Amino acid sequence: MTTESDRGVRRTVLPGGLRVVTESLPAVRSVALGIWVGVGSRDEDHAHAGATHYLEHLLFKGTSRRSALEISSKMDAVGGEMNAFTAKEYTCYYARVLDADLPLAVDILSDMVTSSLIAPKDVDAERNVVLEEIAMNDDDPTDTVHEAFTSKLFGDTPLGRPILGTTDSINAITREQIFEHYQARYTPEHLVVAAAGNLDHDVLVELVRQAFGPVLGRAAEPAAPRLAGDQDGRSGGVGTTLISRGIEQANLVLGCQALARIDGRRFALGVLNAAFGGGMSSRLFQEVREKRGLAYSVYSFSGQHADTGMWGIYVGCLPSKADEVLAICTEEITRMVEDGLTDAELARGKGQVRGSIVLSLEDPSSRMSRLGKSELVYPRLEPVEEVLAAIDSVSHDDIRAIAEDILTRPKTLAVVGPFDDASAFQA
C-alpha cells in the first residue's frame, strides 16, 4: 500500500509491516538513506543495559555476505558516508551517497540490519571499544554533567540511565543477551526505511523488497508510534547531585521536567527557550557572558520524549563564580515567569526557531531524519507549513502560560567540578 502526503513525500507498507518513506528532491545529486529501528536505551531492563548501543556497534562488524572491512570499503569506494546512532527511543543506521549508488547503500544497510553475525569474537573485541567510549564521555565534564542531570531528573528508570550503559553493565552483558535483544527488536514491523534526495520512490521500494527478502514473510502490521512510556505521572527528581572532579571549571545544569513530544505547547516552549537562552542575543548570554563576563558557554535547552521532557540551563564557569552564576540564572527564570518576553524578544524567538527549521530542510539528511522520526514517534508527519504556522501563532499569553507551568517546577541541579559539598548548592 502506497500513500502520498505533504509535498513529494510517499509512503509504502511492505509485507511484514516494513515501511518505506521517501521525499523526492530532484535538485540534488545525492540521497540520504536511513534504516530506523523503533528501539532505544529506554527499552532495556537492567540485564540489557547498554545492549542497544552495543548492538549498533556490532552491526558494522560483518554479515554472512560481508566482512567489516568489506562493509566500510564498499562505501568508501563510492565516496559515501555511513554511520549510526542510538538514542533513548530509537536507533538509526544511515548513509549518504550519490544518487547512482543508492542500490549499494540499500544493499549494505539492509544486510547489516537483517543479517549481522554478532560473532562472539566481535562481541569481545567491541566490548573494549564501548568501554573506551564510556571512558571518553566520563572524561568530558560537559557530557558528565548532562548525564548526571538526566539521571537525577528521571531516577533509576530506563530513561534516566545512560544510553551507553555503564562499565559494570557492559562488562557483564553476554553475546546471548545482545543477540536476544537483536532478534526481538530488529523485526520488520519496527523498521522504517527513510530516504530523501534524487530518487524514485517505486524504484527504492523494489530495492528494499529485494534486499529484505525472506524477513518480510511474516504477517504483521507496522508498530504503532511511541506515544507513551514508563514516566507517565512520575514526578521529576529534585535537589542537587555533585560529581567532584579536580578540574579548572565548574559545569552546572539546572532544570526540570518539561513537555512530552506531542504536547501542543511545545511550540511556545521552543520560542521561549530560543529567546531565553538559545543564541547570542538571548537573555542568558547577554546577562551572564556579555554584561558580566562570567562564563564562556551558557545556554538553555529543551528535550522531548514520548511521555515527558526536560528543560534546563547549562553553564561552564570558574568555580569561584558558580554561586553568582546560579543566582543570575534563578533571577532570570523568575523574571521570565513574572514578565514574559518583550515584543522584540518574542519576534526574535520565533524567527530563530522558524529559521532553524527551514534551514535544516536544505539538507537531504535532515529531511530523511524528519521522515524516519515521524514514523516512529509522531502520530503523523506534520507538514512544514503547519509547523511554521504554529510557531508564528505563539503569543505573549502562550509564553506566560508555559513559563508559569514549566519554569516554576521544582528544579534539579547537577554539578561537576572541584567541590566537596553538594549542600553548598541550592537547586
C-alpha positions in Angstrom: 0.0 0.0 0.0 1.4 3.4 -1.1 0.2 6.8 0.1 1.2 10.3 -0.6 1.2 13.2 1.9 3.0 16.5 2.3 4.8 17.7 -0.8 6.8 15.0 -2.5 6.5 12.5 0.4 5.4 9.0 -0.3 4.9 6.0 2.0 4.6 2.3 1.2 4.0 -0.5 3.7 5.5 -3.8 2.6 4.6 -7.3 3.9 5.7 -7.8 7.5 5.0 -4.2 8.4 8.2 -2.7 6.9 7.7 0.9 6.0 9.4 2.8 3.2 9.0 6.6 3.3 10.7 8.9 0.8 10.9 12.6 -0.2 12.0 13.4 -3.8 14.4 16.3 -4.1 15.2 16.4 -7.9 17.6 19.4 -7.5 20.3 17.4 -5.6 22.6 14.7 -6.9 22.7 12.6 -3.7 20.4 10.5 -1.5 20.3 10.3 2.3 19.1 6.8 3.4 18.4 5.7 6.9 17.1 2.5 8.4 15.3 3.5 11.6 14.6 0.9 14.4 12.0 1.6 17.0 14.2 0.6 19.9 16.3 2.8 22.1 18.0 2.6 25.5 14.7 3.1 27.4 13.6 -0.3 26.1 16.3 -2.0 28.1 15.9 -3.7 31.5 18.9 -3.8 33.9 20.1 -7.1 32.4 20.3 -5.5 28.9 21.6 -2.0 29.9 23.7 -0.7 27.1 22.7 -3.5 24.7 21.0 -1.2 22.1 24.1 0.9 21.7 26.5 -2.1 21.9 24.4 -3.8 19.1 24.7 -0.6 17.0 28.5 -1.1 17.1 28.3 -4.8 16.3 26.1 -4.5 13.2 29.2 -2.9 11.4 31.3 -6.0 12.3 30.1 -8.3 9.5 27.4 -10.4 8.0 27.3 -13.7 6.2 28.0 -11.8 2.9 30.5 -9.2 4.0 33.3 -8.7 6.5 33.6 -5.5 8.5 36.3 -4.3 6.0 34.1 -5.0 3.0 31.2 -3.1 4.6 33.4 0.0 5.0 35.5 -0.3 1.8 32.5 -0.7 -0.4 31.1 2.6 0.9 34.4 4.3 0.8 34.9 3.2 -2.8 32.0 5.4 -4.0 32.7 8.3 -1.7 29.7 7.6 0.5 29.3 8.3 4.2 27.9 5.8 6.6 27.3 5.8 10.4 24.8 5.1 13.1 23.5 6.5 16.4 21.5 5.3 19.3 19.0 7.5 21.2 16.7 6.9 24.1 13.8 5.9 21.9 15.2 4.8 18.5 18.3 3.7 16.6 19.3 4.8 13.1 21.8 3.4 10.6 22.3 5.9 7.8 24.3 6.6 4.6 24.6 9.4 2.1 25.6 8.5 -1.4 25.4 9.8 -5.0 22.0 9.0 -6.4 23.5 6.4 -8.7 24.9 4.5 -5.7 21.6 4.2 -3.8 21.2 0.4 -4.7 24.6 -0.2 -3.0 23.6 1.7 0.1 20.3 -0.1 0.4 22.1 -3.5 0.0 24.7 -2.7 2.6 22.5 -1.2 5.3 19.8 -3.8 4.9 22.3 -6.6 5.1 23.7 -5.2 8.3 20.3 -4.8 9.9 18.9 -8.2 8.9 21.9 -10.5 8.8 24.5 -9.4 11.3 26.5 -12.3 12.6 27.3 -10.8 16.1 30.1 -13.3 16.4 31.5 -14.0 19.9 35.0 -12.7 18.9 33.5 -9.4 17.7 31.4 -9.1 20.9 34.6 -9.4 22.9 36.6 -7.0 20.7 33.9 -4.4 20.6 33.4 -4.6 24.4 36.7 -2.7 24.8 35.6 -0.1 22.2 32.4 0.6 24.1 34.2 0.8 27.4 36.6 3.3 25.8 33.6 5.4 24.6 32.2 5.4 28.1 35.6 6.5 29.5 35.8 9.2 26.9 32.4 10.6 27.9 33.4 10.4 31.6 36.5 12.4 30.8 34.3 15.2 29.3 32.8 17.2 32.1 30.1 18.6 29.8 28.9 15.1 28.9 29.2 14.1 32.6 27.1 16.9 33.9 24.3 16.3 31.4 24.2 12.6 32.2 24.1 13.4 35.9 21.3 15.8 35.4 19.3 13.3 33.4 19.9 10.6 36.0 18.8 12.8 38.9 15.8 14.0 37.0 14.4 10.7 35.8 15.9 8.4 38.5 16.7 4.8 38.2 14.5 4.2 35.1 15.5 3.3 31.6 15.0 7.0 30.6 17.3 8.1 33.4 20.1 5.6 32.7 22.9 6.3 30.2 22.5 5.2 26.6 26.0 3.7 26.6 25.3 1.6 29.7 27.8 1.6 32.5 31.2 0.0 32.8 29.6 -2.8 35.0 26.7 -3.5 32.7 28.9 -3.6 29.6 31.4 -5.9 31.3 28.6 -8.2 32.4 26.5 -8.4 29.3 26.8 -11.6 27.2 26.7 -12.3 23.5 23.5 -14.3 24.1 21.8 -11.3 25.7 22.8 -9.0 22.9 21.6 -11.5 20.2 18.4 -11.9 22.1 17.9 -8.2 22.0 18.7 -8.1 18.3 16.2 -10.9 17.4 13.4 -9.4 19.5 13.7 -5.8 18.3 15.0 -5.8 14.8 11.8 -7.1 13.1 10.2 -5.5 10.0 7.2 -4.0 11.9 9.7 -2.0 14.0 11.8 -0.8 11.0 11.4 2.2 8.8 13.4 2.8 5.6 13.5 6.6 5.1 15.2 8.4 2.2 15.4 11.9 0.8 17.2 13.1 -2.3 17.2 12.5 -6.0 15.3 9.2 -6.0 12.3 7.4 -7.4 10.0 6.0 -4.7 8.9 2.9 -6.6 12.4 2.0 -7.5 13.5 2.3 -3.9 10.6 0.2 -2.7 11.6 -2.6 -5.1 15.2 -2.3 -4.0 14.1 -2.6 -0.3 11.8 -5.5 -1.1 14.6 -7.5 -2.7 17.1 -6.6 -0.1 15.0 -7.6 2.9 13.7 -10.7 1.1 12.8 -13.6 3.4 12.3 -11.4 6.5 9.2 -9.9 5.0 7.4 -13.3 5.0 5.8 -13.0 8.4 2.4 -11.3 8.5 2.5 -8.2 10.7 1.3 -4.6 10.8 3.6 -1.6 11.4 4.3 -1.0 15.1 2.3 2.0 16.4 4.2 5.2 17.1 5.8 5.5 20.5 3.4 7.8 22.3 3.7 6.6 25.9 6.4 5.4 28.3 7.2 4.5 31.9 7.4 8.1 33.1 3.6 8.9 32.9 2.6 10.6 36.1 6.1 10.3 37.6 7.4 13.4 39.3 10.9 14.5 38.3 13.8 14.2 40.7 14.8 17.3 42.6 17.7 18.5 44.6 21.5 18.6 43.9 23.8 16.0 42.6 27.6 16.6 42.8 30.4 14.8 40.9 33.6 16.1 42.4 36.4 16.5 39.9 39.8 18.2 40.2 39.2 20.4 37.1 39.5 24.1 36.4 35.9 24.8 35.6 32.5 24.3 37.2 30.0 22.7 35.0 26.4 23.3 36.0 23.0 22.1 34.7 19.9 23.5 36.4 16.5 22.4 35.1 13.3 20.4 35.5 10.9 18.0 33.9 9.0 19.5 30.9 6.8 18.6 28.0 6.2 15.4 26.1 6.9 15.3 22.4 3.4 15.8 21.1 2.3 18.3 23.7 0.7 21.2 21.7 2.5 23.7 23.9 5.9 22.6 22.6 6.0 25.4 20.1 5.6 28.0 22.8 8.3 26.4 24.9 10.6 26.3 21.8 10.1 30.1 21.3 10.6 30.8 25.0 13.8 28.7 25.1 15.2 30.4 22.0 14.7 33.9 23.5 15.8 32.9 27.0 19.0 31.0 26.2 19.1 30.0 22.6 21.6 32.4 21.0 24.0 35.3 21.4 21.1 37.8 21.7 19.3 35.7 24.4 18.8 36.8 27.9 21.2 34.3 29.4 24.0 35.0 27.0 23.6 38.8 27.5 23.4 38.7 31.3 26.0 36.0 32.1 28.6 36.5 29.3 28.2 39.8 27.6 27.4 42.1 30.6 29.4 40.3 33.3 31.9 38.0 31.6 31.2 35.2 34.0 31.1 32.3 31.5 32.3 31.3 28.0 29.5 28.8 27.4 25.9 29.4 28.7 22.7 28.3 27.1 19.2 26.8 27.8 17.9 23.7 26.2 14.8 21.5 25.9 14.3 17.9 25.0 11.2 15.8 24.5 10.4 12.1 24.9 7.2 10.2 24.3 5.7 10.9 27.7 7.8 13.6 29.3 10.6 16.0 28.6 13.2 18.3 30.1 14.2 21.9 30.2 17.4 23.3 31.6 20.3 25.7 31.6 24.0 24.8 31.1 26.8 27.0 32.3 30.6 26.5 32.4 32.3 29.0 34.7 35.1 29.4 37.2 34.4 27.5 40.4 34.5 30.8 42.4 31.8 32.2 40.2 29.4 29.3 40.4 27.2 30.8 43.1 26.9 34.1 41.3 26.0 32.5 38.0 23.4 30.3 39.6 21.9 33.3 41.3 21.7 35.2 37.9 20.1 32.2 36.3 17.5 31.9 39.0 16.8 35.6 38.8 16.3 35.4 35.0 13.9 32.4 35.4 11.8 34.5 37.9 11.8 37.5 35.6 10.6 35.3 32.7 7.8 33.9 34.8 6.7 37.3 36.1 7.2 39.5 33.0 7.3 37.2 30.0 9.1 38.4 26.8 9.2 41.8 25.2 7.8 42.2 21.7 11.3 42.2 20.3 12.3 39.0 22.1 9.1 37.2 21.0 9.8 38.2 17.4 13.5 37.0 17.7 12.5 33.8 19.3 10.0 33.0 16.6 12.5 33.9 13.9 15.2 31.7 15.4 13.0 28.6 15.7 11.5 29.2 12.3 14.8 29.8 10.6 16.5 26.8 12.1 13.7 24.5 10.8 13.7 25.9 7.3 17.5 26.0 7.0 17.7 22.3 8.2 15.4 21.4 5.3 18.1 22.4 2.8 19.9 19.2 3.8 18.7 15.8 2.5 19.9 14.1 5.7 17.7 16.4 7.8 14.8 15.7 5.6 15.4 12.0 5.8 15.6 12.2 9.6 12.3 14.1 9.7 10.6 11.2 7.8 12.1 8.4 10.0 11.4 10.0 13.3 7.9 11.0 12.3 7.1 7.3 11.5 8.4 6.1 14.8 7.5 8.7 17.4 4.8 11.0 16.0 1.1 10.3 15.1 1.7 11.7 11.7 4.1 13.7 9.5 3.4 17.3 10.3 3.6 19.5 7.2 6.3 22.1 7.4 3.8 24.9 6.7 1.7 23.7 9.6 4.7 23.7 12.0 5.7 27.2 10.9 2.2 28.4 11.3 2.1 27.0 14.9 5.4 28.9 15.7 4.0 32.1 14.2 0.9 31.9 16.3 2.7 31.8 19.6 1.5 34.8 21.7 2.6 36.6 24.8 -0.2 34.8 26.7 1.2 31.4 25.5 4.7 32.4 26.7 3.5 33.5 30.1 1.4 30.3 30.5 4.2 27.9 29.6 6.7 29.8 31.8 4.3 29.7 34.7 3.8 25.9 34.2 7.4 24.7 33.4 9.8 27.2 34.8 8.2 27.2 38.3 8.6 23.4 38.7 10.9 22.1 41.3 14.5 22.1 40.0 17.3 19.6 39.7 20.9 20.8 39.8 23.8 18.8 38.6 27.4 20.0 39.3 30.7 18.7 38.1 33.8 20.5 39.4 36.3 20.9 42.2 33.8 20.9 45.0 33.3 18.7 48.1 29.9 19.5 49.5 26.7 19.3 47.4 24.8 21.1 50.2 26.6 24.3 49.3 24.5 24.5 46.2 20.7 25.0 46.1 18.6 23.7 43.2 
